[in-house]
């Protein structure tokens, strides 16, 4: 499944770095094998020096664990890696980062084209929603990374900043202008290393986050954009520039891929600082609960190396475990709806009924399939072009997100239609109206939470997806796509009832759950604009769970912004 023989030199070097970190390879053998992999000697020497320093430092820090740190960060994903890195760089504070998963320097993580195999794989929490009538009584898989780098290690590597209106809404709902578009744009410019068409007003160069348009895309990707343009949808050189300030459009996908290798937040934020004496990173450390003292968080209880451990945080604990794990940790710690917690004998510390509520996700419909005349080998992340559009013209923000995917992208139901040499146009919903919830199943921290996503439960979502399916057909069957089409397989000319049924059968998650500890000022909010948990001292949340409304597009980039905002707040 993950062939490394033909992997890029960058991937082969990263795999050698993992063996160096684990002491499975001597420095001399590292240099020899790096040369055999085609890595220039100067680059190999630099990598050896960096990773030997990381290995020595982290080994020492793990052998001399402290009973208390200034900051404890839970989760190493899109937000947690940022928070831990910035705290270590900007302060002399002692920082402990806890990650439930293991190393990210693995073929399945590093090789871009096979990212979808990570879903339900060894780097995934392997969660699924409860059966729901709105998706024809199916259980929709909810992929979430359980590995260093979190979901940035298993996702599709798309860098989608979100629409201007997303952040204006966040600012209004939080009561803090610094969550607004102008300030967020400043952060994006500061952190990005953009390698596409220059746009100094909107894109940055020289930051930690390398981003580029999918390089050398398959010809089907620009054909998809030409077809969209023929239908009146504008196309742009950059999906994250002016396009995200207007009414929609299409572009070659911005990806976090360099030299044929995935770039996760670990690569950009953690490895550059893991040789610092004030940052301890523990992998395979499973958080059980927060330790509460009165109305404040005193520390964290977790399992590591076969032992139950407790470590205190003298300044703050920051939960960055993601929208499916963060509310679970809070509830196990007595923070949530008091009545729900009483069912499992959990003493209430803070009665916050919004914990686990307001679950939002982007549905994507695996029901657009065409057969090609010949194979279409996937390149980059196999999703090299995408577009945003409106299901009805008077919407202030595009609500549809359509993807050209160079492989059959189907649900477990529609997958029976897959044939060789087939590819997909998969319509998604960027601004769903449906809301779900997450609850505990028991007081056992090893039990998965109960996820009621309620996907497609709001009638407006289904109506919008009907429009998206029509648009997918119009593009797939267009003159511009004819060189790549032998026949249309799905959806075909279905009537409304049959189309609705196909949408429900094909509905999948884009794996962008957010909102379960939302930021706000009302009784159902969980954190304030400074990301402090209401009514609980020394505890903050910084991940996708704090989004009051889901961002328009993939959520990786906005979650990095959440991490950067948390770091700004803590290090002022």
C-alpha positions as CSV (number, residue, x, y, z in Angstrom):
1,X,0.0,0.0,0.0
2,X,2.8,2.4,1.0
3,X,5.6,1.8,-1.5
4,X,8.7,3.6,-0.4
5,X,11.0,2.4,-3.2
6,X,9.7,5.1,-5.5
7,X,9.2,7.7,-2.8
8,X,10.9,11.0,-3.1
9,X,14.4,11.6,-1.5
10,X,12.6,13.9,1.0
11,X,10.4,11.0,2.2
12,X,13.3,8.6,2.3
13,X,15.3,11.1,4.4
14,X,12.4,11.5,6.8
15,X,12.2,7.8,7.3
16,X,15.9,7.7,8.0
17,X,15.4,10.5,10.5
18,X,12.9,8.4,12.4
19,X,15.4,5.5,12.6
20,X,18.0,8.0,13.9
21,X,15.6,9.3,16.5
22,X,14.8,5.8,17.7
23,X,18.6,4.8,17.8
24,X,17.9,2.2,15.1
25,X,20.5,3.7,12.9
26,X,24.0,5.0,13.6
27,X,25.0,8.5,12.2
28,X,27.5,6.9,9.8
29,X,24.8,4.5,8.5
30,X,22.4,7.4,8.3
31,X,24.7,9.3,6.0
32,X,25.4,6.2,3.9
33,X,21.8,5.4,3.4
34,X,20.9,9.0,2.7
35,X,23.5,9.1,-0.1
36,X,22.0,5.9,-1.5
37,X,18.5,7.6,-1.4
38,X,19.8,10.5,-3.5
39,X,20.0,13.1,-0.7
40,X,22.8,15.7,-1.1
41,X,25.5,15.3,1.5
42,X,25.1,18.8,2.9
43,X,21.4,18.2,3.5
44,X,22.0,14.8,5.1
45,X,24.6,16.3,7.4
46,X,22.2,19.1,8.5
47,X,19.4,16.5,9.1
48,X,21.7,14.3,11.1
49,X,22.8,17.2,13.3
50,X,19.3,18.4,13.9
51,X,17.8,15.0,14.7
52,X,20.7,13.8,16.9
53,X,20.2,16.9,18.9
54,X,16.5,16.3,19.2
55,X,17.0,12.7,20.2
56,X,19.5,13.5,22.9
57,X,17.5,16.4,24.3
58,X,14.1,14.6,24.3
59,X,15.7,11.4,25.8
60,X,17.2,13.5,28.7
61,X,13.9,15.4,29.3
62,X,11.8,12.2,29.3
63,X,14.2,10.5,31.8
64,X,13.9,13.5,34.1
65,X,10.2,14.3,34.0
66,X,9.2,17.1,36.3
67,X,6.3,16.9,38.7
68,X,5.2,20.3,37.5
69,X,5.5,22.4,34.3
70,X,4.5,26.0,33.6
71,X,2.3,24.9,30.7
72,X,0.8,21.6,29.7
73,X,-0.5,21.3,26.1
74,X,-2.7,18.4,25.3
75,X,-2.6,17.3,21.6
76,X,0.0,18.0,18.9
77,X,-2.3,18.7,16.0
78,X,-2.9,21.9,13.9
79,X,-3.3,24.0,17.0
80,X,-1.4,22.2,19.7
81,X,1.9,22.0,17.8
82,X,1.7,25.8,17.3
83,X,0.9,26.6,20.9
84,X,3.7,24.4,22.3
85,X,6.2,25.7,19.7
86,X,5.4,29.4,20.3
87,X,5.5,29.0,24.1
88,X,8.9,27.3,23.9
89,X,10.3,29.9,21.5
90,X,8.9,33.1,23.1
91,X,9.3,32.3,26.8
92,X,11.7,30.5,29.2
93,X,8.7,28.6,30.6
94,X,8.9,24.8,30.9
95,X,6.4,23.3,28.5
96,X,5.0,19.7,28.4
97,X,3.3,18.5,25.2
98,X,1.2,15.3,25.5
99,X,0.3,13.3,22.4
100,X,-1.8,10.1,22.5
101,X,-0.3,8.8,19.3
102,X,3.2,7.8,18.1
103,X,5.7,9.0,15.6
104,X,4.6,10.7,12.4
105,X,7.8,9.8,10.4
106,X,6.0,6.8,8.8
107,X,5.4,6.0,5.1
108,X,1.6,6.3,5.4
109,X,1.9,9.8,6.8
110,X,4.7,11.1,4.6
111,X,3.6,9.9,1.1
112,X,1.0,12.3,-0.2
113,X,-0.9,10.3,-2.8
114,X,-2.1,7.6,-0.4
115,X,-3.4,9.9,2.4
116,X,-6.9,8.4,2.2
117,X,-5.6,5.0,3.4
118,X,-4.9,6.6,6.8
119,X,-8.6,6.9,7.5
120,X,-9.5,3.9,9.8
121,X,-5.8,3.1,9.8
122,X,-3.2,2.9,12.6
123,X,-2.9,6.7,12.9
124,X,-6.6,7.3,13.3
125,X,-8.8,7.3,16.4
126,X,-11.2,5.2,14.4
127,X,-14.4,6.9,15.4
128,X,-17.8,6.8,13.7
129,X,-21.1,8.6,14.2
130,X,-24.2,6.9,15.5
131,X,-26.6,5.6,12.8
132,X,-28.8,8.4,11.6
133,X,-32.0,8.5,9.4
134,X,-30.6,11.5,7.6
135,X,-27.9,9.4,6.1
136,X,-30.1,6.3,5.5
137,X,-29.3,4.8,8.9
138,X,-25.6,4.6,8.2
139,X,-22.6,5.2,10.5
140,X,-20.5,7.9,9.0
141,X,-16.8,7.5,9.7
142,X,-15.2,10.4,11.6
143,X,-11.4,10.3,10.9
144,X,-9.2,12.1,13.4
145,X,-5.4,11.8,13.8
146,X,-3.9,9.9,16.7
147,X,-0.3,10.5,15.8
148,X,2.3,13.3,16.2
149,X,0.9,16.1,14.2
150,X,-2.7,15.0,14.9
151,X,-5.0,15.3,11.9
152,X,-2.4,17.3,9.9
153,X,-0.6,13.9,9.6
154,X,-3.6,12.1,8.0
155,X,-5.6,14.7,6.2
156,X,-5.6,15.7,2.5
157,X,-2.9,18.4,3.0
158,X,-5.2,21.2,1.8
159,X,-4.4,24.7,2.9
160,X,-7.8,26.5,2.8
161,X,-7.7,29.7,4.8
162,X,-11.4,30.3,5.1
163,X,-13.6,33.1,3.8
164,X,-13.3,36.7,5.0
165,X,-16.9,36.5,6.4
166,X,-15.9,33.5,8.6
167,X,-13.6,35.6,10.7
168,X,-15.9,38.6,10.7
169,X,-18.5,36.3,12.2
170,X,-16.1,34.9,14.8
171,X,-15.2,38.5,15.8
172,X,-18.8,39.4,16.2
173,X,-19.8,36.3,18.2
174,X,-16.8,36.5,20.5
175,X,-16.9,40.2,21.0
176,X,-13.2,40.6,20.1
177,X,-12.1,42.3,16.9
178,X,-8.8,40.4,17.0
179,X,-10.6,37.3,15.7
180,X,-11.7,39.4,12.6
181,X,-10.3,39.1,9.1
182,X,-7.8,42.0,9.2
183,X,-5.9,40.6,12.2
184,X,-6.2,37.0,11.0
185,X,-4.8,38.1,7.6
186,X,-1.8,39.6,9.4
187,X,-1.1,36.2,11.0
188,X,-1.4,34.4,7.7
189,X,1.0,36.7,6.1
190,X,3.5,36.3,9.0
191,X,3.4,32.5,9.1
192,X,3.2,31.5,5.5
193,X,6.0,30.7,3.0
194,X,3.8,31.1,-0.1
195,X,5.3,29.8,-3.4
196,X,2.6,30.7,-5.9
197,X,1.6,33.9,-7.7
198,X,2.8,36.8,-5.6
199,X,0.1,38.7,-3.7
200,X,1.9,40.8,-1.0
201,X,-1.4,42.2,0.3
202,X,-2.6,38.7,1.2
203,X,0.2,36.1,1.1
204,X,3.5,35.9,3.0
205,X,7.0,34.6,2.3
206,X,9.6,33.2,4.6
207,X,7.3,31.9,7.4
208,X,7.1,28.4,8.9
209,X,4.2,27.2,6.8
210,X,5.3,26.2,3.3
211,X,2.3,26.4,0.9
212,X,2.1,26.1,-2.9
213,X,-0.4,25.3,-5.6
214,X,-0.4,21.6,-6.4
215,X,2.7,21.4,-8.6
216,X,2.5,19.9,-12.1
217,X,-1.1,18.9,-11.7
218,X,-2.7,16.2,-13.9
219,X,-4.3,17.8,-17.0
220,X,-7.7,16.8,-15.7
221,X,-7.4,19.5,-13.0
222,X,-7.1,22.6,-15.3
223,X,-9.8,21.0,-17.5
224,X,-12.1,21.0,-14.4
225,X,-11.5,24.7,-13.9
226,X,-12.0,25.5,-17.6
227,X,-15.4,23.7,-17.4
228,X,-16.3,25.7,-14.3
229,X,-15.4,28.9,-16.1
230,X,-17.5,28.0,-19.0
231,X,-20.5,27.7,-16.6
232,X,-19.8,31.3,-15.3
233,X,-17.7,30.4,-12.2
234,X,-14.6,32.6,-12.1
235,X,-11.2,30.9,-11.7
236,X,-8.2,32.3,-9.9
237,X,-4.4,31.8,-9.7
238,X,-4.8,31.3,-5.9
239,X,-7.6,29.7,-4.0
240,X,-6.6,31.7,-0.8
241,X,-6.2,35.2,-2.2
242,X,-8.9,37.5,-3.4
243,X,-11.1,34.5,-4.1
244,X,-11.8,34.1,-0.4
245,X,-13.1,37.6,-0.1
246,X,-15.9,37.3,-2.7
247,X,-18.7,35.2,-4.1
248,X,-16.7,32.1,-5.0
249,X,-14.5,30.6,-7.7
250,X,-12.2,27.8,-8.6
251,X,-8.4,27.2,-8.4
252,X,-5.7,24.7,-8.3
253,X,-5.6,23.5,-4.7
254,X,-3.2,25.0,-2.2
255,X,-1.3,22.1,-0.7
256,X,1.1,21.4,2.2
257,X,3.4,19.3,0.1
258,X,7.1,19.9,-0.7
259,X,9.5,17.7,-2.7
260,X,6.9,14.9,-2.8
261,X,6.4,14.8,1.0
262,X,3.6,15.8,3.3
263,X,4.3,18.8,5.5
264,X,2.3,18.6,8.8
265,X,2.5,21.0,11.8
266,X,5.1,18.8,13.4
267,X,7.5,19.4,10.5
268,X,6.8,23.2,10.5
269,X,6.5,23.9,14.2
270,X,7.7,21.1,16.4
271,X,10.9,19.6,15.0
272,X,12.5,23.0,14.7
273,X,12.2,23.5,18.5
274,X,12.4,20.0,19.9
275,X,16.1,20.5,20.7
276,X,15.2,23.3,23.2
277,X,15.6,22.5,26.9
278,X,12.2,23.9,27.8
279,X,10.0,21.7,25.6
280,X,9.3,18.1,26.6
281,X,7.2,16.1,24.1
282,X,5.7,12.8,25.2
283,X,4.2,10.5,22.6
284,X,1.9,7.5,23.4
285,X,0.7,9.6,26.4
286,X,-3.1,9.1,26.8
287,X,-4.8,11.8,28.8
288,X,-7.3,10.4,31.3
289,X,-8.6,13.6,32.8
290,X,-7.7,17.0,34.0
291,X,-6.9,17.3,37.7
292,X,-9.1,19.9,39.3
293,X,-8.5,21.9,42.4
294,X,-11.5,23.9,43.5
295,X,-12.7,25.8,40.4
296,X,-9.4,25.6,38.6
297,X,-7.3,23.1,36.6
298,X,-4.2,22.0,38.6
299,X,-2.7,19.5,36.1
300,X,-3.3,16.4,34.0
301,X,-3.6,12.7,34.7
302,X,-2.4,10.5,31.9
303,X,-1.2,7.0,31.0
304,X,2.4,6.7,29.7
305,X,4.8,3.8,29.5
306,X,2.4,1.5,31.4
307,X,1.9,3.8,34.3
308,X,-0.8,6.3,35.4
309,X,0.9,9.6,36.0
310,X,-0.1,13.0,37.3
311,X,1.8,16.2,36.4
312,X,0.8,19.7,37.5
313,X,0.7,22.9,35.5
314,X,1.6,26.0,37.5
315,X,0.4,28.5,34.9
316,X,-2.1,27.0,32.4
317,X,-3.3,23.8,30.8
318,X,-4.3,24.2,27.2
319,X,-6.5,21.5,25.7
320,X,-5.8,21.1,21.9
321,X,-7.1,17.6,21.4
322,X,-9.6,18.4,18.6
323,X,-13.3,18.7,18.4
324,X,-14.0,15.0,19.2
325,X,-11.5,14.5,22.0
326,X,-11.5,17.9,23.7
327,X,-15.1,17.7,24.9
328,X,-14.6,14.2,26.1
329,X,-11.6,15.2,28.2
330,X,-13.6,18.2,29.6
331,X,-16.6,16.0,30.5
332,X,-14.4,13.3,32.1
333,X,-13.0,16.1,34.2
334,X,-16.4,17.3,35.4
335,X,-16.8,20.2,32.9
336,X,-20.0,19.9,31.0
337,X,-23.7,19.5,31.4
338,X,-24.2,18.5,35.1
339,X,-27.1,16.2,34.4
340,X,-25.2,14.3,31.7
341,X,-22.2,13.9,34.0
342,X,-24.3,12.6,36.9
343,X,-25.4,9.6,34.8
344,X,-21.8,8.3,35.1
345,X,-21.0,9.4,38.6
346,X,-18.8,12.3,37.6
347,X,-18.7,15.2,40.0
348,X,-19.4,18.5,38.4
349,X,-16.8,21.2,38.5
350,X,-18.4,23.6,36.0
351,X,-21.9,23.2,34.7
352,X,-21.4,24.1,31.0
353,X,-24.2,22.5,28.9
354,X,-22.5,23.7,25.7
355,X,-19.6,21.2,26.0
356,X,-20.1,18.6,23.3
357,X,-22.9,20.6,21.6
358,X,-22.9,22.6,18.3
359,X,-21.0,19.8,16.4
360,X,-20.5,20.9,12.8
361,X,-18.8,19.1,10.0
362,X,-18.5,19.5,6.2
363,X,-20.4,16.7,4.4
364,X,-19.0,15.5,1.1
365,X,-21.0,13.3,-1.2
366,X,-19.3,10.3,-2.7
367,X,-21.8,10.0,-5.6
368,X,-20.1,11.7,-8.6
369,X,-18.2,9.1,-10.7
370,X,-17.0,9.1,-14.3
371,X,-15.0,6.4,-16.2
372,X,-12.0,7.6,-18.2
373,X,-10.6,6.1,-21.4
374,X,-7.3,5.3,-19.7
375,X,-5.8,5.4,-16.2
376,X,-5.4,8.8,-14.5
377,X,-2.5,8.3,-12.1
378,X,-3.1,10.6,-9.1
379,X,-0.6,13.4,-8.4
380,X,0.1,15.4,-5.3
381,X,-2.9,14.8,-3.0
382,X,-5.2,13.4,-5.8
383,X,-7.5,16.5,-5.3
384,X,-5.7,19.1,-7.3
385,X,-8.6,21.4,-8.2
386,X,-11.6,22.7,-6.2
387,X,-14.2,25.4,-6.4
388,X,-16.6,27.3,-4.2
389,X,-20.1,28.3,-5.4
390,X,-23.5,29.4,-4.0
391,X,-26.5,27.2,-4.0
392,X,-28.7,30.3,-4.3
393,X,-27.4,33.6,-5.6
394,X,-28.3,35.9,-2.6
395,X,-26.1,34.1,0.0
396,X,-23.4,36.4,1.4
397,X,-20.8,33.6,1.4
398,X,-20.4,30.5,-0.9
399,X,-21.9,27.4,0.7
400,X,-20.8,24.8,-1.9
401,X,-17.4,23.2,-2.1
402,X,-16.8,20.9,-5.1
403,X,-13.7,18.7,-5.6
404,X,-12.1,17.1,-8.6
405,X,-10.6,13.9,-7.2
406,X,-8.4,11.7,-9.4
407,X,-9.6,8.4,-7.9
408,X,-13.1,7.0,-7.1
409,X,-14.1,8.8,-4.0
410,X,-17.2,7.0,-2.8
411,X,-19.0,5.8,0.4
412,X,-19.2,2.3,1.6
413,X,-22.6,2.1,-0.2
414,X,-21.8,3.9,-3.5
415,X,-18.4,2.2,-3.6
416,X,-20.0,-0.8,-5.5
417,X,-20.1,1.4,-8.6
418,X,-16.3,1.9,-8.8
419,X,-14.6,0.6,-11.9
420,X,-11.0,0.8,-13.1
421,X,-9.9,4.1,-14.6
422,X,-12.6,6.1,-12.8
423,X,-12.5,9.5,-11.1
424,X,-14.8,11.7,-9.1
425,X,-16.3,15.1,-8.8
426,X,-17.4,15.2,-5.1
427,X,-19.7,18.0,-4.0
428,X,-19.4,19.2,-0.4
429,X,-21.2,21.6,1.8
430,X,-19.0,24.4,3.1
431,X,-21.5,26.1,5.5
432,X,-23.9,23.4,6.8
433,X,-27.0,24.3,8.8
434,X,-27.1,20.9,10.5
435,X,-25.8,20.6,14.1
436,X,-24.9,17.6,16.1
437,X,-23.6,16.7,19.5
438,X,-21.1,14.5,21.3
439,X,-21.6,12.8,24.7
440,X,-19.8,10.3,26.9
441,X,-20.7,6.7,26.7
442,X,-19.2,6.0,30.1
443,X,-16.7,7.3,32.7
444,X,-14.0,5.1,31.2
445,X,-11.5,7.3,29.4
446,X,-10.7,4.5,27.0
447,X,-14.3,4.4,25.6
448,X,-15.0,6.3,22.5
449,X,-17.5,9.1,22.8
450,X,-21.0,8.9,21.4
451,X,-21.1,11.0,18.2
452,X,-24.4,12.2,16.9
453,X,-23.4,14.2,13.8
454,X,-26.9,14.7,12.5
455,X,-25.4,15.2,9.1
456,X,-28.0,16.4,6.5
457,X,-30.7,16.7,9.1
458,X,-31.5,20.3,8.2
459,X,-33.6,20.5,5.0
460,X,-31.5,23.4,3.7
461,X,-28.4,21.2,3.6
462,X,-30.2,18.7,1.4
463,X,-31.5,21.4,-0.9
464,X,-28.0,22.9,-1.3
465,X,-26.5,19.5,-2.1
466,X,-29.1,18.9,-4.8
467,X,-27.8,22.1,-6.5
468,X,-24.2,20.9,-5.9
469,X,-24.9,17.5,-7.6
470,X,-26.4,19.3,-10.6
471,X,-23.3,21.5,-10.9
472,X,-21.0,18.4,-10.6
473,X,-22.9,16.8,-13.5
474,X,-22.7,20.0,-15.6
475,X,-19.0,20.1,-15.1
476,X,-18.3,16.4,-15.5
477,X,-20.3,16.1,-18.7
478,X,-19.0,19.4,-20.2
479,X,-17.1,19.8,-23.5
480,X,-14.0,20.7,-21.6
481,X,-14.0,17.3,-19.7
482,X,-14.7,15.1,-22.7
483,X,-11.0,14.0,-23.1
484,X,-11.3,12.4,-19.7
485,X,-14.8,10.9,-20.0
486,X,-15.8,7.5,-21.4
487,X,-19.1,7.6,-19.6
488,X,-20.9,9.0,-16.6
489,X,-21.5,6.4,-13.9
490,X,-23.0,8.5,-11.1
491,X,-25.3,10.3,-10.4
492,X,-27.0,10.2,-13.8
493,X,-30.4,11.9,-14.5
494,X,-32.2,11.1,-11.2
495,X,-35.5,12.6,-10.1
496,X,-35.6,14.5,-6.8
497,X,-36.5,11.5,-4.5
498,X,-33.9,9.2,-6.1
499,X,-31.3,12.0,-6.0
500,X,-32.0,12.6,-2.3
501,X,-31.6,8.9,-1.6
502,X,-28.3,8.8,-3.5
503,X,-27.0,11.9,-1.6
504,X,-27.9,10.2,1.8
505,X,-26.1,7.0,0.6
506,X,-23.1,8.9,-0.5
507,X,-22.7,11.3,2.4
508,X,-19.3,11.2,4.1
509,X,-17.5,13.4,6.4
510,X,-14.7,15.7,5.2
511,X,-13.3,15.0,8.6
512,X,-13.6,18.6,9.7
513,X,-15.5,18.4,13.0
514,X,-15.6,21.7,14.9
515,X,-17.7,23.7,17.4
516,X,-18.0,21.3,20.4
517,X,-16.5,23.8,22.9
518,X,-17.4,27.0,21.1
519,X,-16.2,30.5,21.7
520,X,-18.9,33.0,22.6
521,X,-20.7,35.1,25.2
522,X,-24.0,33.3,25.7
523,X,-25.0,30.4,28.1
524,X,-24.1,27.7,25.6
525,X,-20.6,28.9,24.9
526,X,-17.7,27.1,26.5
527,X,-14.7,29.5,26.1
528,X,-14.4,33.3,25.9
529,X,-12.5,35.4,23.4
530,X,-9.3,34.7,25.3
531,X,-10.1,30.9,25.0
532,X,-10.5,30.6,28.8
533,X,-13.0,28.0,29.8
534,X,-16.0,29.8,31.5
535,X,-15.9,29.5,35.2
536,X,-12.7,27.4,35.3
537,X,-9.3,28.9,36.3
538,X,-6.0,28.1,34.5
539,X,-7.7,26.2,31.7
540,X,-8.0,27.1,28.1
541,X,-9.1,25.3,24.9
542,X,-7.4,26.0,21.5
543,X,-8.4,23.8,18.6
544,X,-11.3,23.5,16.1
545,X,-13.8,22.9,18.9
546,X,-13.8,26.6,19.7
547,X,-15.1,27.6,16.3
548,X,-18.6,29.3,16.8
549,X,-19.2,28.7,13.1
550,X,-17.4,26.3,10.8
551,X,-14.9,27.9,8.4
552,X,-15.6,27.9,4.7
553,X,-13.4,25.1,3.4
554,X,-10.9,22.7,5.0
555,X,-10.2,23.5,8.6
556,X,-6.5,22.8,8.9
557,X,-5.4,26.5,8.3
558,X,-8.0,28.1,10.6
559,X,-6.9,25.7,13.3
560,X,-3.3,26.8,12.9
561,X,-4.7,30.4,13.3
562,X,-6.4,29.3,16.5
563,X,-3.1,28.0,17.8
564,X,-1.3,31.3,16.8
565,X,-4.0,33.3,18.5
566,X,-3.6,31.3,21.7
567,X,0.1,31.9,21.6
568,X,-0.4,35.6,21.1
569,X,-2.7,35.7,24.1
570,X,-0.4,33.7,26.3
571,X,2.9,35.5,25.4
572,X,1.8,39.2,25.3
